[in-house]
Amino acid sequence: MSAVSTAKPKKSDPLSKKTPENPKYAHIRHTVDTGSSVTKYLEKIEDIRKNYRFKKDEVFKRMKVTTFVQLIVQVAEFEARNSTQSTIGNGNYTDRPDTADLEVQHIQRGSPVPSLAVTEGDYGEPRTGARSTLQGVVKGVGEIDSARPPQAATKVEDFSCPYLLLDIRDADSFEDCHIITAKNYPTSMLSRATNYESKDMLAFKNQPGKIIVVYDEDERLGPNAATTLIQRGYDNLFLLSGGLRIAYRYFPEGLMTGTPNQNITESTKPPKTKEKASQKSFTTFDLEKLHTQLDSQLSDRSVGSRLSNASTVSSRMGQTSTSRFSSVSGSVSGRPPFKPC
């Protein structure tokens, strides 16, 4: 005969019951910024270790994704203002605050906490000397021009795209997905003893008011390629920090063309449908999306952006900039291609 237990069952505390997490909403963050904490610090360190490959002896310069998107937007606004100069009058080419120049100034001074570096100038010793600002790049004024006597302003008709964007992955990966306006330059080209440069690279090499930005998927190829190009005489070259993975995380819409792979999206499931990268230029709809996402990133203090001080004014100007793009580019329903370059 088996003994019957007389122990009373333990009462479950409903307050101690943990709600199961839904992986669908795992990426959702708190909307209230509670300030600095050890948890946020450790998360940032882990994010840097995973997505950035910083070295103390880097000879190339870095550019954050948010800074590069600001350059795209400012170039587009400058071109839009020039195309409608006869109707809207003269004046400054943009109503958005010059947050890009503020960012470059911070890059020059460096960061007091090298372990939290997320852009060029944050890691290691700050560089000295004349540096070009994004507004100067848009207007065609570079580092060499800053040391020369003042010259006549650049004519509107002589304006051209101030940046050359190079995707250093293989041709197949480039055809699947890349940043709009990018051109393919596989790293295998660097193994050549001669003729390793494209015509575009020679046209942009060390030119005043011009920069070259290279990127890969997740910084596996970028640092070595950037170092090689610097050693071969490219002084105006930047590496896009984090590559396509960070670019997709901050700007999932409007920046890329094609279907990104799982490594870029950090998804556990492959994409259901694949679309080849065929878009050559930014449309008005793309620029509107970039405006919205850029204002969100600059106002989000959790990502460590130093441009958050100007986010309130930037957000206020977003609707004005969006309406201007719609007016200068024609009918919104037609979505005509907008070519900043």
Contacts in CASP RR format, 6 or more apart in sequence:
PFRMAT RR
TARGET T0000
AUTHOR 0000-0000-0000
METHOD contacts of the structure
MODEL  1
MSAVSTAKPKKSDPLSKKTPENPKYAHIRHTVDTGSSVTKYLEKIEDIRK
NYRFKKDEVFKRMKVTTFVQLIVQVAEFEARNSTQSTIGNGNYTDRPDTA
DLEVQHIQRGSPVPSLAVTEGDYGEPRTGARSTLQGVVKGVGEIDSARPP
QAATKVEDFSCPYLLLDIRDADSFEDCHIITAKNYPTSMLSRATNYESKD
MLAFKNQPGKIIVVYDEDERLGPNAATTLIQRGYDNLFLLSGGLRIAYRY
FPEGLMTGTPNQNITESTKPPKTKEKASQKSFTTFDLEKLHTQLDSQLSD
RSVGSRLSNASTVSSRMGQTSTSRFSSVSGSVSGRPPFKPC
29 302 0 8 1.000
33 301 0 8 1.000
33 302 0 8 1.000
35 301 0 8 1.000
40 302 0 8 1.000
44 116 0 8 1.000
44 304 0 8 1.000
45 115 0 8 1.000
45 116 0 8 1.000
48 54 0 8 1.000
48 115 0 8 1.000
48 116 0 8 1.000
48 117 0 8 1.000
48 118 0 8 1.000
51 218 0 8 1.000
51 219 0 8 1.000
51 242 0 8 1.000
51 245 0 8 1.000
51 246 0 8 1.000
52 117 0 8 1.000
52 118 0 8 1.000
52 219 0 8 1.000
52 241 0 8 1.000
52 242 0 8 1.000
53 219 0 8 1.000
53 220 0 8 1.000
53 223 0 8 1.000
54 117 0 8 1.000
54 123 0 8 1.000
55 223 0 8 1.000
56 123 0 8 1.000
56 124 0 8 1.000
58 123 0 8 1.000
58 223 0 8 1.000
58 227 0 8 1.000
59 227 0 8 1.000
59 230 0 8 1.000
59 231 0 8 1.000
60 120 0 8 1.000
60 223 0 8 1.000
60 226 0 8 1.000
60 227 0 8 1.000
60 229 0 8 1.000
60 230 0 8 1.000
60 237 0 8 1.000
60 238 0 8 1.000
60 239 0 8 1.000
61 120 0 8 1.000
61 121 0 8 1.000
61 127 0 8 1.000
61 237 0 8 1.000
61 238 0 8 1.000
61 239 0 8 1.000
62 119 0 8 1.000
62 120 0 8 1.000
62 121 0 8 1.000
62 122 0 8 1.000
62 123 0 8 1.000
62 238 0 8 1.000
62 239 0 8 1.000
62 240 0 8 1.000
62 241 0 8 1.000
63 119 0 8 1.000
63 120 0 8 1.000
63 213 0 8 1.000
63 238 0 8 1.000
63 239 0 8 1.000
63 240 0 8 1.000
63 241 0 8 1.000
64 103 0 8 1.000
64 118 0 8 1.000
64 119 0 8 1.000
64 241 0 8 1.000
65 240 0 8 1.000
65 241 0 8 1.000
65 242 0 8 1.000
65 243 0 8 1.000
65 246 0 8 1.000
65 247 0 8 1.000
65 250 0 8 1.000
65 251 0 8 1.000
66 103 0 8 1.000
66 250 0 8 1.000
66 294 0 8 1.000
66 297 0 8 1.000
66 298 0 8 1.000
66 305 0 8 1.000
66 307 0 8 1.000
67 100 0 8 1.000
67 103 0 8 1.000
67 104 0 8 1.000
67 119 0 8 1.000
67 134 0 8 1.000
68 213 0 8 1.000
68 240 0 8 1.000
69 251 0 8 1.000
69 255 0 8 1.000
69 290 0 8 1.000
69 293 0 8 1.000
69 294 0 8 1.000
70 99 0 8 1.000
70 100 0 8 1.000
70 103 0 8 1.000
70 134 0 8 1.000
70 294 0 8 1.000
71 100 0 8 1.000
71 134 0 8 1.000
71 137 0 8 1.000
71 138 0 8 1.000
71 162 0 8 1.000
71 163 0 8 1.000
72 282 0 8 1.000
72 287 0 8 1.000
72 290 0 8 1.000
72 340 0 8 1.000
73 96 0 8 1.000
73 287 0 8 1.000
73 290 0 8 1.000
73 291 0 8 1.000
73 294 0 8 1.000
73 321 0 8 1.000
74 93 0 8 1.000
74 94 0 8 1.000
74 96 0 8 1.000
74 100 0 8 1.000
74 134 0 8 1.000
74 135 0 8 1.000
74 138 0 8 1.000
75 138 0 8 1.000
75 161 0 8 1.000
75 162 0 8 1.000
75 163 0 8 1.000
75 340 0 8 1.000
75 341 0 8 1.000
76 282 0 8 1.000
76 287 0 8 1.000
76 325 0 8 1.000
76 338 0 8 1.000
76 340 0 8 1.000
77 93 0 8 1.000
77 94 0 8 1.000
77 96 0 8 1.000
77 321 0 8 1.000
77 324 0 8 1.000
78 93 0 8 1.000
78 94 0 8 1.000
78 138 0 8 1.000
78 139 0 8 1.000
78 159 0 8 1.000
79 159 0 8 1.000
79 339 0 8 1.000
79 340 0 8 1.000
80 324 0 8 1.000
80 325 0 8 1.000
80 328 0 8 1.000
80 329 0 8 1.000
80 338 0 8 1.000
81 88 0 8 1.000
81 93 0 8 1.000
81 94 0 8 1.000
82 93 0 8 1.000
82 156 0 8 1.000
82 159 0 8 1.000
83 328 0 8 1.000
84 327 0 8 1.000
84 328 0 8 1.000
85 156 0 8 1.000
93 138 0 8 1.000
94 321 0 8 1.000
95 317 0 8 1.000
95 320 0 8 1.000
95 321 0 8 1.000
96 314 0 8 1.000
96 317 0 8 1.000
96 318 0 8 1.000
96 321 0 8 1.000
97 310 0 8 1.000
97 313 0 8 1.000
97 314 0 8 1.000
97 317 0 8 1.000
98 135 0 8 1.000
99 298 0 8 1.000
99 307 0 8 1.000
99 310 0 8 1.000
99 314 0 8 1.000
100 133 0 8 1.000
100 134 0 8 1.000
100 135 0 8 1.000
101 133 0 8 1.000
101 134 0 8 1.000
101 135 0 8 1.000
102 306 0 8 1.000
102 307 0 8 1.000
102 310 0 8 1.000
103 134 0 8 1.000
103 306 0 8 1.000
103 307 0 8 1.000
104 131 0 8 1.000
104 132 0 8 1.000
104 133 0 8 1.000
104 134 0 8 1.000
105 133 0 8 1.000
106 306 0 8 1.000
107 119 0 8 1.000
107 120 0 8 1.000
107 121 0 8 1.000
107 122 0 8 1.000
107 131 0 8 1.000
108 121 0 8 1.000
108 126 0 8 1.000
108 127 0 8 1.000
108 131 0 8 1.000
109 126 0 8 1.000
110 121 0 8 1.000
110 122 0 8 1.000
110 126 0 8 1.000
111 117 0 8 1.000
111 121 0 8 1.000
111 122 0 8 1.000
111 123 0 8 1.000
114 122 0 8 1.000
114 123 0 8 1.000
114 124 0 8 1.000
116 122 0 8 1.000
116 304 0 8 1.000
117 123 0 8 1.000
117 124 0 8 1.000
118 241 0 8 1.000
118 304 0 8 1.000
119 241 0 8 1.000
120 238 0 8 1.000
120 239 0 8 1.000
120 241 0 8 1.000
121 127 0 8 1.000
130 143 0 8 1.000
130 146 0 8 1.000
130 147 0 8 1.000
131 143 0 8 1.000
132 141 0 8 1.000
132 142 0 8 1.000
132 143 0 8 1.000
132 146 0 8 1.000
132 209 0 8 1.000
132 211 0 8 1.000
136 142 0 8 1.000
136 209 0 8 1.000
137 162 0 8 1.000
137 163 0 8 1.000
137 209 0 8 1.000
137 210 0 8 1.000
137 211 0 8 1.000
138 162 0 8 1.000
139 153 0 8 1.000
139 154 0 8 1.000
140 154 0 8 1.000
140 159 0 8 1.000
140 162 0 8 1.000
140 208 0 8 1.000
140 209 0 8 1.000
140 210 0 8 1.000
141 154 0 8 1.000
141 208 0 8 1.000
141 209 0 8 1.000
142 208 0 8 1.000
142 209 0 8 1.000
142 210 0 8 1.000
143 208 0 8 1.000
143 209 0 8 1.000
143 236 0 8 1.000
144 208 0 8 1.000
145 151 0 8 1.000
145 208 0 8 1.000
145 209 0 8 1.000
160 341 0 8 1.000
161 181 0 8 1.000
161 340 0 8 1.000
161 341 0 8 1.000
162 209 0 8 1.000
162 210 0 8 1.000
162 211 0 8 1.000
163 210 0 8 1.000
163 211 0 8 1.000
163 212 0 8 1.000
163 213 0 8 1.000
163 341 0 8 1.000
164 183 0 8 1.000
164 200 0 8 1.000
164 201 0 8 1.000
164 203 0 8 1.000
164 204 0 8 1.000
164 210 0 8 1.000
164 211 0 8 1.000
164 212 0 8 1.000
164 213 0 8 1.000
165 179 0 8 1.000
165 181 0 8 1.000
165 182 0 8 1.000
165 183 0 8 1.000
165 213 0 8 1.000
165 215 0 8 1.000
166 182 0 8 1.000
166 183 0 8 1.000
166 184 0 8 1.000
166 185 0 8 1.000
166 201 0 8 1.000
166 212 0 8 1.000
166 213 0 8 1.000
166 214 0 8 1.000
166 215 0 8 1.000
167 174 0 8 1.000
167 178 0 8 1.000
167 179 0 8 1.000
167 182 0 8 1.000
167 183 0 8 1.000
167 184 0 8 1.000
167 185 0 8 1.000
167 214 0 8 1.000
167 215 0 8 1.000
167 216 0 8 1.000
168 185 0 8 1.000
168 186 0 8 1.000
168 187 0 8 1.000
168 214 0 8 1.000
168 215 0 8 1.000
168 216 0 8 1.000
168 221 0 8 1.000
168 222 0 8 1.000
168 225 0 8 1.000
169 178 0 8 1.000
169 184 0 8 1.000
169 186 0 8 1.000
169 187 0 8 1.000
169 216 0 8 1.000
169 217 0 8 1.000
169 221 0 8 1.000
170 186 0 8 1.000
170 188 0 8 1.000
171 184 0 8 1.000
171 186 0 8 1.000
173 217 0 8 1.000
173 261 0 8 1.000
174 182 0 8 1.000
174 184 0 8 1.000
174 277 0 8 1.000
175 276 0 8 1.000
175 277 0 8 1.000
176 258 0 8 1.000
176 259 0 8 1.000
176 260 0 8 1.000
176 261 0 8 1.000
176 274 0 8 1.000
176 276 0 8 1.000
176 277 0 8 1.000
177 244 0 8 1.000
177 256 0 8 1.000
177 257 0 8 1.000
177 258 0 8 1.000
177 259 0 8 1.000
177 260 0 8 1.000
177 261 0 8 1.000
177 264 0 8 1.000
177 277 0 8 1.000
178 184 0 8 1.000
178 244 0 8 1.000
178 256 0 8 1.000
178 257 0 8 1.000
178 258 0 8 1.000
178 277 0 8 1.000
179 215 0 8 1.000
179 244 0 8 1.000
179 247 0 8 1.000
179 255 0 8 1.000
179 256 0 8 1.000
179 257 0 8 1.000
180 254 0 8 1.000
180 255 0 8 1.000
180 256 0 8 1.000
180 257 0 8 1.000
180 279 0 8 1.000
180 280 0 8 1.000
180 281 0 8 1.000
180 282 0 8 1.000
180 286 0 8 1.000
181 280 0 8 1.000
181 281 0 8 1.000
181 282 0 8 1.000
181 340 0 8 1.000
181 341 0 8 1.000
182 215 0 8 1.000
183 198 0 8 1.000
183 200 0 8 1.000
185 198 0 8 1.000
185 201 0 8 1.000
185 214 0 8 1.000
187 221 0 8 1.000
187 222 0 8 1.000
187 224 0 8 1.000
187 225 0 8 1.000
189 196 0 8 1.000
189 198 0 8 1.000
190 196 0 8 1.000
190 225 0 8 1.000
190 228 0 8 1.000
190 229 0 8 1.000
197 205 0 8 1.000
201 212 0 8 1.000
201 234 0 8 1.000
204 210 0 8 1.000
204 211 0 8 1.000
204 212 0 8 1.000
204 236 0 8 1.000
205 212 0 8 1.000
205 233 0 8 1.000
205 234 0 8 1.000
205 236 0 8 1.000
206 233 0 8 1.000
206 234 0 8 1.000
206 235 0 8 1.000
206 236 0 8 1.000
207 236 0 8 1.000
209 236 0 8 1.000
210 236 0 8 1.000
211 236 0 8 1.000
211 237 0 8 1.000
211 238 0 8 1.000
212 229 0 8 1.000
212 234 0 8 1.000
212 236 0 8 1.000
212 237 0 8 1.000
212 238 0 8 1.000
213 237 0 8 1.000
213 238 0 8 1.000
213 239 0 8 1.000
213 240 0 8 1.000
214 222 0 8 1.000
214 225 0 8 1.000
214 226 0 8 1.000
214 229 0 8 1.000
214 237 0 8 1.000
214 238 0 8 1.000
214 239 0 8 1.000
214 240 0 8 1.000
215 222 0 8 1.000
215 239 0 8 1.000
215 240 0 8 1.000
215 242 0 8 1.000
215 243 0 8 1.000
215 244 0 8 1.000
215 247 0 8 1.000
216 222 0 8 1.000
216 225 0 8 1.000
216 243 0 8 1.000
216 244 0 8 1.000
217 243 0 8 1.000
217 244 0 8 1.000
217 245 0 8 1.000
217 263 0 8 1.000
217 264 0 8 1.000
218 242 0 8 1.000
218 243 0 8 1.000
218 244 0 8 1.000
218 245 0 8 1.000
218 263 0 8 1.000
218 264 0 8 1.000
219 239 0 8 1.000
219 241 0 8 1.000
219 242 0 8 1.000
219 243 0 8 1.000
222 239 0 8 1.000
223 239 0 8 1.000
226 237 0 8 1.000
226 238 0 8 1.000
226 239 0 8 1.000
229 237 0 8 1.000
230 237 0 8 1.000
240 247 0 8 1.000
244 256 0 8 1.000
244 260 0 8 1.000
244 264 0 8 1.000
245 263 0 8 1.000
245 264 0 8 1.000
245 266 0 8 1.000
247 255 0 8 1.000
247 256 0 8 1.000
248 255 0 8 1.000
248 256 0 8 1.000
248 260 0 8 1.000
248 264 0 8 1.000
248 265 0 8 1.000
249 266 0 8 1.000
250 293 0 8 1.000
250 297 0 8 1.000
250 303 0 8 1.000
251 290 0 8 1.000
251 293 0 8 1.000
251 294 0 8 1.000
251 297 0 8 1.000
252 293 0 8 1.000
253 286 0 8 1.000
253 289 0 8 1.000
253 293 0 8 1.000
254 282 0 8 1.000
254 285 0 8 1.000
254 286 0 8 1.000
254 289 0 8 1.000
254 290 0 8 1.000
255 286 0 8 1.000
255 290 0 8 1.000
256 277 0 8 1.000
257 277 0 8 1.000
257 278 0 8 1.000
257 279 0 8 1.000
258 274 0 8 1.000
258 275 0 8 1.000
258 276 0 8 1.000
258 277 0 8 1.000
258 278 0 8 1.000
258 279 0 8 1.000
259 271 0 8 1.000
259 273 0 8 1.000
259 274 0 8 1.000
259 275 0 8 1.000
259 276 0 8 1.000
260 271 0 8 1.000
261 270 0 8 1.000
261 271 0 8 1.000
262 268 0 8 1.000
262 269 0 8 1.000
262 270 0 8 1.000
262 271 0 8 1.000
265 271 0 8 1.000
280 337 0 8 1.000
281 337 0 8 1.000
281 338 0 8 1.000
281 339 0 8 1.000
281 340 0 8 1.000
281 341 0 8 1.000
282 290 0 8 1.000
282 337 0 8 1.000
282 338 0 8 1.000
282 339 0 8 1.000
282 340 0 8 1.000
283 335 0 8 1.000
283 336 0 8 1.000
283 337 0 8 1.000
283 338 0 8 1.000
284 325 0 8 1.000
284 326 0 8 1.000
284 329 0 8 1.000
284 330 0 8 1.000
284 332 0 8 1.000
284 335 0 8 1.000
284 336 0 8 1.000
284 338 0 8 1.000
285 332 0 8 1.000
285 335 0 8 1.000
286 338 0 8 1.000
287 325 0 8 1.000
287 338 0 8 1.000
288 322 0 8 1.000
288 325 0 8 1.000
291 318 0 8 1.000
291 321 0 8 1.000
291 322 0 8 1.000
292 318 0 8 1.000
294 314 0 8 1.000
295 311 0 8 1.000
295 314 0 8 1.000
295 315 0 8 1.000
295 318 0 8 1.000
297 303 0 8 1.000
297 305 0 8 1.000
298 305 0 8 1.000
298 307 0 8 1.000
298 308 0 8 1.000
298 310 0 8 1.000
298 311 0 8 1.000
298 314 0 8 1.000
299 308 0 8 1.000
299 311 0 8 1.000
299 312 0 8 1.000
299 314 0 8 1.000
299 315 0 8 1.000
300 308 0 8 1.000
301 308 0 8 1.000
325 338 0 8 1.000
326 332 0 8 1.000
329 336 0 8 1.000
329 338 0 8 1.000
330 336 0 8 1.000
END
